[in-house]
Amino acid sequence: MTQVYDRVALIGLGLIASSMFWAMKRAGAAGEVTGFARSQETRDTARRIGLCDRVCDSAIEAVQDADLVVLCVPVGAMGAVAEEIAPYLKSGATVSDVGSVKKSVIEAVRPHLPEKVDFVGAHPMAGTEHSGPESGFATLFDNRWCLIVPDGAPEDATQKLEHFWHALGANCERMEVEHHDLVCAVVSHIPHLIAYTMVGVADDLSRVSDQEVIKYSAAGFRDFTRIAASDPTMWRDVFMTNKDATLEILGRFTEELFALQRAIRIGDGDELFDYFTRTRAIRRGIIEAGQDTEAPDFGRVKVHE
């Protein structure tokens, strides 16, 4: 049992926050965990399932006397939440987040915080297509990476947050703000955009019936639909707040797509074979790094209830 903070406040009670709570309980990482969600229905659900030691009816109540406040709301809402809670934050507290964009979040949150409150950005690289308070589970972060983006935050606050995420099962790595947003555009944001697009294409293609799309989806389409089922509010905000990195990587993707299109048109089998061989090696590297398995169904285990 490794208690890192006496009191942790979770603002927003979806997949990540609920998984954090169950992981904290498993590790004994916090003395007390308070929580708040904007929706009354979500708060009622959290109380029913025992999510958080105390579910509060306002963000202000939740953050009082908290040593760590974690913003688990869509990135577009973090500035407004920070402004609301700022006057009630404990001196010496740390505010963090779980957003997949960092530059815009830091710019939106930091100006509101009192002088003696530190902001240390964090981004757990873990998730599922499910959302809501009942979707969380204690093992979500096990052997996954949590990217820490101090951006000038004090070393002691940064180290303590790293200790906290280690206790929740994650590996930690520090990143600069711009590099974080670029990396996440490559490994997360553009794959989601492509998945949304592919599912949209299937929806628009009248010559292929809905029944055929569903029946034969295991050929590969199914895995696009899993990603495309992710929370639309969260992903809308991601693309609105990480425009530069997203557009840069999307431009590169478009260039690669045109190159493959040309190879197919002119019948350049060698080019296609070499390209697919290189991309296959990436998959092997992911498996060897322990970030997925070779098991059927892409390593997805249906045991998290």
C-alpha positions as CSV (number, residue, x, y, z in Angstrom):
1,M,0.0,0.0,0.0
2,T,1.5,3.3,-1.1
3,Q,-0.4,6.4,-0.1
4,V,0.9,9.4,-2.1
5,Y,-1.8,12.0,-1.4
6,D,-4.0,12.5,1.6
7,R,-7.0,13.7,-0.5
8,V,-7.5,13.5,-4.3
9,A,-10.4,15.2,-6.1
10,L,-11.6,13.9,-9.5
11,I,-13.5,16.5,-11.6
12,G,-15.4,14.5,-14.2
13,L,-16.3,10.9,-13.6
14,G,-16.0,9.1,-16.9
15,L,-13.8,6.1,-17.9
16,I,-10.5,7.6,-16.9
17,A,-11.6,9.0,-13.6
18,S,-13.4,5.9,-12.6
19,S,-10.5,3.7,-13.5
20,M,-8.2,6.1,-11.5
21,F,-10.4,5.6,-8.4
22,W,-10.4,1.8,-8.6
23,A,-6.7,1.8,-9.2
24,M,-6.1,4.2,-6.3
25,K,-8.2,1.9,-4.0
26,R,-6.2,-1.1,-5.2
27,A,-2.9,0.6,-4.4
28,G,-4.0,2.6,-1.4
29,A,-2.6,5.7,-3.2
30,A,-5.0,8.2,-1.6
31,G,-6.5,8.6,1.9
32,E,-9.8,10.0,0.5
33,V,-11.1,10.5,-3.0
34,T,-13.8,13.0,-3.7
35,G,-15.5,13.4,-7.0
36,F,-17.8,15.6,-9.0
37,A,-19.6,15.3,-12.3
38,R,-21.8,18.0,-13.9
39,S,-24.6,15.6,-14.6
40,Q,-26.9,14.7,-11.7
41,E,-27.4,11.3,-13.4
42,T,-23.7,10.6,-13.4
43,R,-23.4,11.6,-9.7
44,D,-26.3,9.3,-8.8
45,T,-24.6,6.5,-10.7
46,A,-21.3,7.1,-9.0
47,R,-22.9,7.0,-5.6
48,R,-24.8,3.8,-6.5
49,I,-21.7,1.9,-7.6
50,G,-19.4,3.3,-4.8
51,L,-17.3,5.4,-7.1
52,C,-15.3,7.8,-4.9
53,D,-15.4,7.9,-1.2
54,R,-17.5,11.1,-1.4
55,V,-19.4,12.3,-4.4
56,C,-20.0,16.1,-4.2
57,D,-22.7,18.2,-5.7
58,S,-20.2,21.0,-6.9
59,A,-16.7,21.1,-8.1
60,I,-15.9,23.7,-5.4
61,E,-16.9,21.3,-2.7
62,A,-14.9,18.5,-4.2
63,V,-11.6,20.4,-4.4
64,Q,-11.6,21.8,-0.9
65,D,-8.6,20.6,1.1
66,A,-7.5,18.3,-1.8
67,D,-3.8,17.8,-2.3
68,L,-4.3,16.7,-5.9
69,V,-7.0,17.8,-8.2
70,V,-7.3,15.9,-11.5
71,L,-9.3,17.5,-14.3
72,C,-11.0,14.6,-16.1
73,V,-13.3,16.7,-18.3
74,P,-13.1,17.2,-22.1
75,V,-10.1,19.4,-22.9
76,G,-12.3,22.2,-24.2
77,A,-13.9,22.5,-20.7
78,M,-10.8,22.6,-18.6
79,G,-10.2,26.3,-18.6
80,A,-13.7,27.1,-17.3
81,V,-13.4,24.4,-14.6
82,A,-10.0,25.8,-13.5
83,E,-11.5,29.3,-13.3
84,E,-14.4,28.0,-11.2
85,I,-12.3,26.1,-8.6
86,A,-9.2,28.3,-8.4
87,P,-10.3,30.4,-5.4
88,Y,-11.0,27.3,-3.4
89,L,-7.8,25.4,-4.0
90,K,-5.6,24.5,-1.1
91,S,-2.2,26.3,-0.9
92,G,0.5,23.8,-2.0
93,A,-2.0,21.6,-4.0
94,T,-1.2,20.2,-7.4
95,V,-3.7,20.4,-10.3
96,S,-3.3,17.9,-13.1
97,D,-5.3,16.6,-16.0
98,V,-5.7,13.6,-18.2
99,G,-6.2,15.3,-21.5
100,S,-4.6,14.1,-24.8
101,V,-3.7,17.7,-25.7
102,K,-1.3,19.7,-23.6
103,K,-0.5,23.1,-25.2
104,S,-4.1,24.4,-25.2
105,V,-4.8,22.9,-21.8
106,I,-1.8,24.6,-20.1
107,E,-2.7,27.9,-21.8
108,A,-6.3,27.6,-20.6
109,V,-5.7,26.4,-17.0
110,R,-2.5,28.0,-15.7
111,P,-3.6,31.6,-15.8
112,H,-6.4,30.9,-13.4
113,L,-4.4,29.1,-10.7
114,P,-3.2,30.8,-7.5
115,E,0.5,31.4,-7.0
116,K,1.0,28.5,-4.6
117,V,-0.8,25.9,-6.7
118,D,1.2,23.9,-9.3
119,F,-0.1,22.6,-12.6
120,V,1.6,19.4,-13.8
121,G,0.1,18.0,-17.0
122,A,-0.4,14.3,-17.4
123,H,-1.8,12.1,-20.1
124,P,-2.5,8.4,-19.4
125,M,-2.2,6.6,-22.8
126,A,-4.9,4.1,-22.0
127,G,-8.6,3.8,-22.7
128,T,-11.4,1.9,-24.3
129,E,-14.3,2.9,-26.6
130,H,-16.6,2.9,-23.6
131,S,-17.4,6.0,-21.5
132,G,-19.2,6.9,-18.3
133,P,-18.7,6.1,-14.6
134,E,-19.5,2.4,-15.0
135,S,-16.9,1.8,-17.7
136,G,-13.8,2.1,-15.4
137,F,-11.7,-0.7,-14.0
138,A,-8.6,-0.9,-11.8
139,T,-6.2,-2.5,-14.3
140,L,-6.7,0.0,-17.1
141,F,-3.3,1.7,-16.6
142,D,-1.3,-1.4,-15.8
143,N,1.9,-1.4,-18.0
144,R,0.5,1.5,-20.0
145,W,2.4,4.8,-20.4
146,C,1.4,8.0,-18.6
147,L,3.1,11.0,-20.3
148,I,4.0,13.7,-17.8
149,V,4.3,17.3,-19.2
150,P,5.8,19.5,-16.4
151,D,6.4,22.6,-18.6
152,G,8.3,24.3,-15.8
153,A,6.4,22.9,-12.9
154,P,8.4,22.4,-9.7
155,E,10.4,19.1,-9.5
156,D,9.0,18.0,-6.2
157,A,5.4,18.3,-7.5
158,T,6.3,16.5,-10.7
159,Q,8.0,13.7,-9.0
160,K,5.1,13.2,-6.6
161,L,2.7,13.0,-9.5
162,E,4.9,10.4,-11.2
163,H,5.0,8.4,-8.0
164,F,1.2,8.6,-8.0
165,W,0.8,7.2,-11.5
166,H,3.4,4.5,-10.8
167,A,1.2,3.4,-7.9
168,L,-1.8,3.2,-10.3
169,G,0.2,0.7,-12.5
170,A,1.5,3.0,-15.2
171,N,4.9,3.7,-16.6
172,C,5.8,7.4,-16.8
173,E,7.8,9.4,-19.3
174,R,8.3,13.2,-19.4
175,M,7.7,15.2,-22.6
176,E,7.9,18.7,-23.8
177,V,4.5,20.3,-24.6
178,E,4.8,20.6,-28.4
179,H,6.4,17.1,-28.7
180,H,3.6,15.6,-26.7
181,D,1.0,17.1,-29.0
182,L,2.8,15.9,-32.1
183,V,3.3,12.3,-30.8
184,C,-0.3,12.1,-29.8
185,A,-1.4,13.3,-33.2
186,V,0.5,10.3,-34.7
187,V,-0.5,7.5,-32.3
188,S,-4.0,8.6,-31.3
189,H,-5.6,11.6,-32.9
190,I,-5.1,10.8,-36.6
191,P,-6.0,7.1,-36.2
192,H,-9.3,8.2,-34.6
193,L,-9.9,10.6,-37.4
194,I,-9.2,7.9,-40.0
195,A,-11.6,5.5,-38.2
196,Y,-14.3,8.1,-38.0
197,T,-13.8,8.7,-41.8
198,M,-13.9,5.0,-42.8
199,V,-17.0,4.3,-40.8
200,G,-18.6,7.4,-42.4
201,V,-17.6,6.2,-45.9
202,A,-19.3,2.9,-45.2
203,D,-22.4,4.7,-43.9
204,D,-22.5,6.8,-47.1
205,L,-21.9,3.9,-49.5
206,S,-25.4,2.9,-50.6
207,R,-24.2,-0.1,-52.7
208,V,-23.1,-1.9,-49.5
209,S,-25.9,-2.7,-47.2
210,D,-25.9,-2.1,-43.4
211,Q,-26.4,-5.8,-43.0
212,E,-23.3,-6.6,-45.0
213,V,-21.2,-4.1,-43.1
214,I,-22.3,-5.7,-39.8
215,K,-22.1,-9.3,-41.0
216,Y,-18.6,-9.1,-42.5
217,S,-17.0,-6.6,-40.2
218,A,-14.5,-9.0,-38.7
219,A,-12.5,-8.6,-41.9
220,G,-11.1,-5.4,-40.4
221,F,-13.9,-2.9,-40.4
222,R,-14.9,-3.9,-36.9
223,D,-11.7,-2.4,-35.4
224,F,-12.4,0.9,-37.1
225,T,-15.9,0.9,-35.5
226,R,-14.4,0.2,-32.1
227,I,-12.3,3.4,-32.3
228,A,-15.1,5.4,-33.9
229,A,-17.4,4.6,-31.0
230,S,-15.3,6.8,-28.7
231,D,-16.8,9.8,-26.9
232,P,-17.7,12.4,-29.5
233,T,-17.4,15.4,-27.2
234,M,-13.9,14.5,-26.1
235,W,-12.7,13.9,-29.7
236,R,-14.4,17.1,-31.1
237,D,-12.4,19.0,-28.4
238,V,-9.2,17.2,-29.3
239,F,-9.3,18.2,-32.9
240,M,-10.3,21.8,-32.1
241,T,-7.5,22.2,-29.7
242,N,-4.6,20.4,-31.4
243,K,-5.1,21.8,-34.9
244,D,-1.4,22.4,-35.8
245,A,-0.1,18.9,-35.0
246,T,-3.2,17.2,-36.4
247,L,-3.1,19.0,-39.7
248,E,0.7,18.4,-40.0
249,I,0.3,14.6,-39.6
250,L,-2.9,14.5,-41.7
251,G,-0.9,16.2,-44.5
252,R,1.7,13.5,-44.3
253,F,-0.9,10.8,-44.2
254,T,-2.5,12.2,-47.3
255,E,0.9,12.2,-49.1
256,E,1.4,8.5,-48.2
257,L,-2.1,7.6,-49.3
258,F,-1.5,9.2,-52.7
259,A,1.7,7.3,-53.0
260,L,-0.1,4.0,-52.3
261,Q,-2.9,5.0,-54.6
262,R,-0.3,5.5,-57.4
263,A,1.4,2.2,-56.7
264,I,-2.0,0.4,-57.0
265,R,-2.9,2.2,-60.2
266,I,0.4,1.4,-62.0
267,G,0.6,-2.1,-60.6
268,D,3.8,-1.6,-58.6
269,G,3.6,-4.7,-56.4
270,D,7.2,-4.3,-55.2
271,E,6.4,-0.9,-53.7
272,L,3.3,-2.2,-52.0
273,F,5.1,-5.3,-50.6
274,D,8.0,-3.2,-49.2
275,Y,5.6,-0.7,-47.6
276,F,3.5,-3.4,-46.0
277,T,6.6,-5.2,-44.7
278,R,7.8,-2.0,-43.0
279,T,4.4,-1.4,-41.4
280,R,4.2,-5.0,-40.2
281,A,7.4,-4.5,-38.3
282,I,5.7,-1.7,-36.3
283,R,3.1,-4.2,-35.1
284,R,5.8,-6.6,-34.0
285,G,7.5,-3.8,-32.0
286,I,4.2,-3.0,-30.2
287,I,3.8,-6.7,-29.2
288,E,7.4,-7.0,-28.1
289,A,6.9,-3.8,-25.9
290,G,4.0,-5.5,-24.1
291,Q,1.5,-2.9,-25.4
292,D,-0.7,-5.6,-27.0
293,T,-0.7,-9.4,-27.4
294,E,-0.9,-11.8,-30.4
295,A,-4.1,-13.3,-29.0
296,P,-7.2,-13.3,-31.2
297,D,-9.5,-10.3,-31.1
298,F,-6.5,-7.9,-31.0
299,G,-5.8,-8.7,-27.4
300,R,-9.1,-7.4,-26.2
301,V,-10.3,-9.3,-23.1
302,K,-14.0,-9.1,-22.3
303,V,-13.7,-9.3,-18.5
304,H,-14.1,-5.7,-17.4
305,E,-17.6,-5.4,-16.0
